Structure formats: structure tokens, C-alpha cells
Amino acid sequence: MPTKILRPEDLRFGPSVSTPVISQAQKFILPVPAFDNGGEKLDYPINHEQAGEPITDWQGNPVGETGVVFFNAKDQAWQAAPGDGSAVIIINEVTEDQATKVIEKIHEFRQDPNALSLRELKQVLAFVREELALGDMYNSTRQFVAEYMTPALKNGEASARSITPEAFGLMKRDDKDICQAVYVPGPFLFRGPTATPQVFKDGGVLIQQGDSIRGVQPDVFQRTYRHADGRIIHNVPDELAVQL
């Protein structure tokens, strides 16, 4: 396990110290319903060293009281999202075919994803991880989706599946939404917005998106991001600003 720990305040972003990039990845947006009972307690699970303790953000503030707890297999980090109707789960690198299968799985339970129970939502997430092998997922908000994401396009048109209901379906970051990225070499942990630190075994990319900073594994970053002018990124360490 890496011993070097980075926090958002350890990083610098801006002209000459970071690299402007844009996201090209298709992402599936899964809304977290406003559960009737609020959902499960947002505590670390029984197999975690902090089992039973409230999940906190990088500033030590509780993520919330109840909602849904889930695992990001790519970053080896626990995530938590409140069950008050404000949150979404973003699943990264999703094809149109995979998105269709996720929607079909949801429809086995409900026509409206906002009506899923906690148990049903967890079954959908298990299907995504185990059957579709999509383990890169993280929490966000409906407000973020509304401000920074647009429906994914096919032949210049948005699929009806990808635009209704709101904050649901296959989407991508807005092409005008430029982020700032830095590369950190070597193994480290990043204590950012996830419930537990993201694990980077051989370097990682830290991205500033508005007021938030999150980590992305180098292989995922190279597949899903481009330079701000649209150029392909061929070599992450050589083409991004580096911070030690």
C-alpha cells in the first residue's frame, strides 16, 4: 500500500503549473433516489478498518447520514451518496450497448430510476460491476450533471434514452468545460472527494473540475481525456504538467 498521501491543498493549478484538458468519455448517469427511509447509514462497511464509523470527505465532514454506500473498484475506494434526491452515481467509460443493458436492468424493477429502492439500486450496481465489468464509478450531484454534462450523441442526435428523465442515461462532459490536470509520479494515496483515499500504484492524474479535485488512473485518463484543443494525449507523464 502506498504511504505517500496527497490532499487537494497539496496541489497547484493554473497557468504554467497545470495542463488544460477536456473529457471525451461517455458516462452513464444513475440517479440516487430520495429513499422513503433515507437509505442505509453512510458508515464504513464491516470489512473496513474504520467499520461502523461515519464516512467523511477529505475535510473530515460527514458525507451525510443516510443514502447508499458503494465501491469504486478502479480506485479501490469506498464512495457514499446521500439518499435525499440530490445525488447521482457516475459510471465511467460506458458504451451505448452497455448503457442499454443498464437501462434494461433498471426496468426489471422500475420504469423510473428515481423510484428504485435501496435494495434495487444495489442490485443494479452489482449488475454493472459483475456482468458488465464496469467498476469505475463515483458519486456526484444532479446539479453538477445539469451544469457540466450533455447527452451523448449518435450521428449528431441524442438518443431518447439518454435525455429522459433528467440526470439519467448516457452523457458526456460539455466540450466547453475545460479542466486543469497535473501528473504525480510514483505510488501515492489521494485523499480527495471519495470516502476512502484513492490508490495510485504507479502515478496518477489529479484533475481540477470547477471547485473540486479528483484523481484519475493514468490509463483511464489517456483513454478518456484530450488536450483542450482536441489533440490526443499519447503519453501522460510527458504531456502533462508534473508535480512531485
C-alpha positions as CSV (number, residue, x, y, z in Angstrom):
1,M,0.0,0.0,0.0
2,P,1.5,3.4,-1.0
3,T,2.4,5.5,2.1
4,K,2.6,9.0,0.4
5,I,-0.7,10.8,1.0
6,L,-1.8,13.8,-1.1
7,R,-4.7,16.2,-0.3
8,P,-6.3,18.8,-2.6
9,E,-4.4,21.6,-0.7
10,D,-1.1,20.0,-1.7
11,L,-1.7,20.6,-5.4
12,R,-1.4,23.7,-7.6
13,F,-3.5,24.5,-10.7
14,G,-3.2,27.4,-13.1
15,P,-1.1,28.8,-16.0
16,S,2.3,27.1,-16.2
17,V,1.7,24.7,-13.4
18,S,-1.1,22.5,-14.9
19,T,-2.4,21.4,-18.3
20,P,-5.8,22.3,-19.7
21,V,-7.8,19.2,-20.8
22,I,-11.3,18.2,-21.8
23,S,-13.1,14.9,-21.1
24,Q,-14.3,12.7,-24.0
25,A,-15.6,9.8,-22.1
26,Q,-19.2,8.6,-22.3
27,K,-20.6,8.2,-18.8
28,F,-23.8,6.6,-17.5
29,I,-25.6,8.8,-15.0
30,L,-27.6,6.8,-12.4
31,P,-29.7,9.0,-10.1
32,V,-29.7,8.1,-6.4
33,P,-33.4,8.3,-5.4
34,A,-34.9,10.2,-2.5
35,F,-35.4,7.0,-0.5
36,D,-38.5,6.9,1.7
37,N,-36.4,5.9,4.8
38,G,-33.3,7.8,3.7
39,G,-31.4,4.7,2.7
40,E,-28.6,3.0,4.7
41,K,-26.3,4.7,7.2
42,L,-23.3,6.2,5.4
43,D,-20.8,4.3,7.6
44,Y,-17.7,2.4,6.5
45,P,-18.6,-1.3,5.8
46,I,-17.8,-4.2,8.1
47,N,-14.7,-5.2,6.3
48,H,-13.1,-1.8,6.5
49,E,-10.6,-0.8,9.2
50,Q,-13.0,2.1,10.2
51,A,-16.0,-0.2,10.2
52,G,-19.1,1.5,11.7
53,E,-17.6,5.0,11.7
54,P,-19.3,7.7,9.6
55,I,-17.9,8.2,6.1
56,T,-16.3,11.7,5.8
57,D,-15.0,13.8,3.0
58,W,-11.4,14.9,2.7
59,Q,-12.1,17.8,5.1
60,G,-13.4,15.4,7.7
61,N,-17.0,16.4,7.3
62,P,-19.7,13.6,7.2
63,V,-20.9,12.9,3.7
64,G,-24.4,12.6,5.1
65,E,-26.4,10.5,7.5
66,T,-28.2,8.0,5.1
67,G,-28.1,7.1,1.4
68,V,-26.0,4.5,-0.4
69,V,-22.5,3.2,0.1
70,F,-20.7,1.6,-2.9
71,F,-17.2,0.6,-4.1
72,N,-15.1,2.1,-6.9
73,A,-13.1,-0.9,-8.0
74,K,-10.8,1.1,-10.2
75,D,-9.6,3.4,-7.4
76,Q,-10.1,0.8,-4.6
77,A,-12.1,3.4,-2.8
78,W,-15.4,3.5,-0.9
79,Q,-17.9,6.0,-2.1
80,A,-21.1,7.4,-0.4
81,A,-24.0,9.3,-1.8
82,P,-26.9,10.8,0.2
83,G,-30.4,9.5,-0.4
84,D,-32.2,12.8,-0.4
85,G,-32.6,13.1,-4.2
86,S,-29.6,15.4,-4.8
87,A,-27.0,12.8,-5.8
88,V,-26.1,10.7,-8.7
89,I,-23.6,7.8,-9.4
90,I,-21.5,8.4,-12.5
91,I,-20.3,5.2,-14.2
92,N,-17.2,5.8,-16.4
93,E,-16.4,4.6,-19.9
94,V,-19.8,3.2,-20.9
95,T,-20.7,2.2,-24.4
96,E,-24.2,2.7,-25.9
97,D,-24.7,-1.1,-25.8
98,Q,-23.8,-1.2,-22.1
99,A,-26.0,1.8,-21.4
100,T,-28.9,-0.1,-23.0
101,K,-28.2,-3.1,-20.7
102,V,-28.1,-0.9,-17.6
103,I,-31.5,0.6,-18.6
104,E,-33.0,-2.8,-19.2
105,K,-31.8,-4.0,-15.8
106,I,-33.3,-0.9,-14.1
107,H,-36.6,-1.6,-15.9
108,E,-36.7,-5.1,-14.4
109,F,-37.5,-3.2,-11.2
110,R,-39.0,0.2,-12.2
111,Q,-39.7,2.3,-15.2
112,D,-38.4,5.4,-13.4
113,P,-34.9,5.1,-11.9
114,N,-35.9,7.7,-9.3
115,A,-38.3,5.1,-7.9
116,L,-35.7,2.4,-7.2
117,S,-35.4,1.2,-3.6
118,L,-32.0,0.9,-1.9
119,R,-32.0,-2.8,-2.5
120,E,-32.9,-2.4,-6.2
121,L,-30.2,0.3,-6.7
122,K,-27.6,-2.0,-5.1
123,Q,-28.7,-4.8,-7.4
124,V,-28.3,-2.5,-10.4
125,L,-24.8,-1.6,-9.2
126,A,-23.9,-5.2,-8.7
127,F,-25.0,-6.0,-12.3
128,V,-22.9,-3.1,-13.6
129,R,-19.8,-4.3,-11.8
130,E,-20.2,-8.1,-12.2
131,E,-22.0,-8.5,-15.5
132,L,-20.7,-5.5,-17.5
133,A,-17.3,-5.3,-15.8
134,L,-17.7,-1.5,-15.2
135,G,-16.1,-0.9,-11.8
136,D,-15.1,2.8,-12.2
137,M,-18.0,4.6,-10.5
138,Y,-18.2,7.6,-8.2
139,N,-20.7,9.9,-6.6
140,S,-21.6,13.4,-7.8
141,T,-24.7,15.7,-7.8
142,R,-27.6,16.3,-10.1
143,Q,-26.6,20.0,-10.1
144,F,-23.1,19.0,-11.5
145,V,-24.8,17.0,-14.3
146,A,-27.1,19.9,-15.2
147,E,-24.2,22.4,-15.3
148,Y,-21.4,20.4,-16.9
149,M,-22.8,17.4,-18.9
150,T,-24.7,16.9,-22.1
151,P,-26.4,13.9,-23.6
152,A,-24.1,11.6,-25.6
153,L,-24.7,11.9,-29.3
154,K,-25.0,9.3,-32.0
155,N,-24.8,10.5,-35.6
156,G,-25.4,14.0,-34.4
157,E,-28.5,13.2,-32.5
158,A,-29.2,12.5,-28.8
159,S,-30.8,9.1,-28.1
160,A,-34.2,9.5,-26.3
161,R,-32.9,7.0,-23.7
162,S,-30.0,9.4,-22.9
163,I,-32.1,12.5,-22.2
164,T,-35.1,11.4,-20.2
165,P,-35.6,11.6,-17.3
166,E,-33.3,14.4,-16.1
167,A,-29.9,13.3,-14.8
168,F,-30.2,9.8,-16.2
169,G,-28.6,7.9,-19.1
170,L,-25.6,8.1,-21.3
171,M,-23.9,11.5,-21.2
172,K,-20.5,13.2,-21.6
173,R,-18.8,16.3,-20.3
174,D,-19.6,19.6,-22.1
175,D,-16.9,20.2,-24.7
176,K,-16.6,23.8,-23.4
177,D,-15.8,22.6,-19.9
178,I,-12.0,22.8,-19.7
179,C,-10.4,21.2,-16.7
180,Q,-6.8,21.5,-15.4
181,A,-4.7,18.4,-14.9
182,V,-1.4,17.5,-13.3
183,Y,0.5,14.2,-13.2
184,V,2.0,12.9,-9.9
185,P,4.6,10.1,-10.4
186,G,5.1,7.1,-8.2
187,P,2.8,5.4,-5.8
188,F,0.5,7.5,-3.6
189,L,-2.9,7.8,-2.0
190,F,-5.1,10.8,-2.8
191,R,-7.5,11.9,0.0
192,G,-10.0,13.7,-2.2
193,P,-13.8,13.6,-2.5
194,T,-14.1,9.8,-2.1
195,A,-15.0,8.2,1.2
196,T,-11.7,6.4,1.4
197,P,-8.4,7.5,-0.3
198,Q,-7.9,6.7,-4.0
199,V,-5.0,4.3,-4.5
200,F,-2.4,5.1,-7.2
201,K,0.2,2.3,-7.5
202,D,2.3,3.8,-10.3
203,G,1.5,7.5,-10.8
204,G,-1.9,9.3,-11.1
205,V,-3.6,12.3,-12.7
206,L,-5.3,14.9,-10.5
207,I,-7.9,17.0,-12.2
208,Q,-9.5,20.2,-11.1
209,Q,-13.1,20.5,-12.2
210,G,-14.6,23.7,-11.0
211,D,-14.1,23.8,-7.3
212,S,-13.5,20.0,-6.9
213,I,-10.3,18.0,-7.4
214,R,-10.4,14.2,-8.1
215,G,-7.9,11.6,-9.2
216,V,-8.0,9.5,-12.4
217,Q,-5.9,6.5,-13.1
218,P,-3.3,7.2,-15.9
219,D,-4.7,4.5,-18.3
220,V,-8.3,5.8,-17.8
221,F,-7.2,9.4,-18.3
222,Q,-5.3,8.6,-21.5
223,R,-8.4,6.9,-23.0
224,T,-10.9,9.5,-21.9
225,Y,-9.3,12.9,-22.0
226,R,-7.8,15.1,-24.7
227,H,-5.9,18.3,-24.7
228,A,-8.1,21.4,-24.6
229,D,-7.6,21.9,-28.4
230,G,-8.7,18.3,-29.1
231,R,-5.3,16.7,-29.6
232,I,-4.9,13.1,-28.4
233,I,-2.8,12.5,-25.4
234,H,-0.2,9.9,-26.3
235,N,2.0,9.9,-23.2
236,V,0.6,11.1,-19.9
237,P,3.9,11.8,-18.0
238,D,5.4,13.6,-21.0
239,E,2.4,15.7,-21.9
240,L,1.1,16.9,-18.6
241,A,2.5,19.3,-16.0
242,V,4.2,17.2,-13.3
243,Q,4.0,17.9,-9.6
244,L,6.0,15.9,-7.1
